[in-house]
Amino acid sequence: MEDRIARPRTGRPGGALIALAVILAITAAWWALALWPAGAAEPEWLARTRAACFGSAPGGLPDAGGWILLLGEPAGMVGVLLAVWGGSLRRDLHWLGAHRLRRAIASAVVVLAAVATGALGVRVARAWRRGQVTDAPVSGMPRRVDRDLPRMSLVDQLGMRNSLAQLRGRPALVTFAFGHCAEICPLIVSDLRTARRVAGRSDVPLVVITLDPWRDTPERLPALARHWGLERSDRVLSGSVTEVEASLDALGITRRRNETTGDVYHATTVLILDARGRIGWRVDGGSGGVADVLARGGVDGS
């Protein structure tokens, strides 16, 4: 048995070596997609893809979930390969090293991988340093953005089509949650209701856009509005999967859906709309500064 495992393969490479090559190719593609420098003019499609897959901010690094995906998934696949085809993989590697040309090709691949890893390491180091020295968003602190609202139309709990542009003329709060989120999402909504009460701005409506249009269908929105304690002027919005996903992308909302459970991993994001119908402020990672922005009245200007 031992001799049979250690004996070099003399024919073509087996499935184990091919599987290893596929894992390495997939890993290289994922790492390049997540980390390869795109310059200052990062294409919009790339920024959105990196945000959706790896939780990356524009020009930034993956979040914790993104690093788990980049590091853990390849390690898991290699572990499964070793457990299932460990003996075959050793024979295939012996076959790879038994011929000068095959050794040269394998060495070239290793050198190329090392160079690419070094380049990505430089990219990570530079992005990390840039995040330390620039005024990157601070968790829970309002950030001035002053940008137009994207065109979008979703359905509210009353069955009516709503566009955020219809809120023009008065400030509003916009946040993102979903019904099957049992702890964090109700807390997000509750914190914003408290923020406007503390600021004395009961006139500011709260709009909650679902992150889970697969389950938060328009028919379920009345129950969600009651569950979150929304006021009559508040709205919870959904629609078709295509409509909601396009709206979330247009608003720059990072999220990742677990295809098995249907749950959506997301950070807390609050958009504060001013009376002009523009996104005046954005708050990521909390809502602690929302009451202060509302109380200062900086969202009421024409």
Residue pairs with C-beta under 8 A, 6 or more apart in sequence:
5 87
5 90
5 91
6 90
6 91
6 94
7 91
7 94
8 91
8 94
8 95
8 98
9 91
9 92
9 94
9 95
10 95
11 95
13 92
13 95
13 96
14 88
14 91
14 92
15 85
15 88
16 81
16 85
16 88
16 89
16 91
16 92
17 89
17 92
17 93
17 95
17 96
19 81
19 85
20 78
20 81
20 89
20 92
23 74
23 77
23 78
23 81
24 113
26 74
26 77
27 74
28 113
28 116
30 69
30 70
30 73
30 74
31 70
31 120
32 116
32 120
33 49
33 50
33 53
34 50
34 53
34 54
34 56
34 62
34 66
34 70
35 61
35 62
35 120
35 123
35 124
36 120
36 123
37 123
38 46
38 59
40 59
42 58
42 59
47 56
47 58
47 59
48 249
50 56
50 62
51 57
51 58
51 252
51 254
52 249
52 254
52 255
52 256
53 66
53 69
53 256
54 62
54 63
54 65
54 66
54 69
54 70
55 62
55 63
55 64
55 65
55 66
55 254
55 256
55 265
55 267
56 62
56 63
56 66
56 254
57 136
57 137
57 254
59 127
59 130
60 127
60 131
60 136
61 124
61 127
61 128
61 131
62 69
62 70
63 254
63 267
65 256
65 265
81 89
82 89
95 102
96 102
96 103
96 106
97 103
97 106
137 143
137 282
137 284
137 285
138 285
139 284
139 285
139 286
140 283
140 284
140 285
140 286
140 287
140 288
140 289
141 283
141 288
141 289
142 272
142 281
142 282
142 283
142 289
142 290
142 292
142 293
143 281
143 282
143 283
143 284
144 280
144 281
145 279
145 280
145 281
145 282
146 278
146 279
146 280
147 278
147 279
148 278
148 279
149 164
149 165
149 273
149 277
149 278
149 279
150 247
150 250
150 251
151 163
151 165
151 250
152 163
152 164
152 243
152 246
152 247
152 250
152 251
153 161
153 162
153 163
153 239
153 243
154 161
154 162
154 163
154 209
154 237
154 238
154 239
154 243
154 244
154 247
155 161
155 162
155 218
155 221
155 237
155 238
155 239
156 162
156 221
156 235
156 236
156 237
157 221
157 222
157 224
157 225
157 230
157 235
157 236
158 222
159 218
162 235
162 237
164 172
164 174
164 207
164 273
164 277
165 277
167 205
167 207
167 273
167 277
168 275
168 276
168 277
169 275
169 277
170 203
170 204
170 205
170 275
171 201
171 204
171 272
171 273
171 274
171 275
171 280
171 294
171 299
171 300
172 204
172 205
172 206
172 207
172 272
172 273
173 192
173 195
173 196
173 204
173 205
173 206
173 207
173 270
173 271
173 272
173 273
173 290
174 206
174 207
174 208
174 209
174 251
174 270
174 271
174 272
174 273
175 188
175 189
175 192
175 206
175 207
175 208
175 209
175 268
175 269
175 270
175 271
175 287
176 208
176 209
176 210
176 211
176 248
176 253
176 255
176 266
176 269
177 184
177 185
177 186
177 188
177 189
177 208
177 210
177 211
177 228
178 185
178 210
178 211
178 212
178 215
178 216
178 264
179 185
179 210
179 212
179 215
179 216
179 220
179 223
179 224
179 227
180 212
180 215
180 262
180 263
181 263
181 264
184 268
185 228
186 227
186 228
188 268
188 287
189 206
189 208
189 228
189 229
189 230
190 228
190 229
191 287
191 290
192 206
192 270
192 287
192 290
193 206
193 229
193 231
194 291
195 287
195 290
195 291
195 294
196 202
196 204
196 206
196 290
196 291
196 294
198 291
198 295
199 290
199 291
199 292
199 294
199 295
200 295
201 294
201 295
202 231
204 294
205 231
205 233
205 234
205 235
206 230
206 231
206 234
206 235
207 234
207 235
207 236
207 237
208 224
208 228
208 230
208 234
208 235
208 236
208 237
209 236
209 237
209 238
209 244
209 247
209 248
209 251
210 216
210 224
210 236
210 237
210 238
210 244
211 248
211 253
211 255
211 264
211 266
212 257
212 262
212 263
212 264
213 238
213 239
213 240
213 241
213 243
213 244
213 245
214 241
214 262
215 262
216 224
216 238
217 238
218 238
218 239
220 238
221 236
221 237
221 238
224 236
225 234
225 236
228 236
230 236
238 244
239 247
248 255
251 271
253 266
253 269
254 266
254 267
254 269
255 264
255 265
255 266
256 264
256 265
256 266
257 263
257 264
257 265
258 264
258 265
267 284
267 285
268 283
268 284
268 285
268 286
268 287
269 282
269 283
269 284
270 282
270 283
270 287
270 290
271 279
271 281
271 282
271 283
272 279
272 280
272 281
272 282
272 283
272 290
272 293
272 294
272 299
273 279
273 280
273 299
274 280
274 298
274 299
274 300
274 301
275 299
275 300
275 301
275 302
276 301
276 302
280 293
280 298
280 299
281 293
281 299
283 289
283 290
293 299
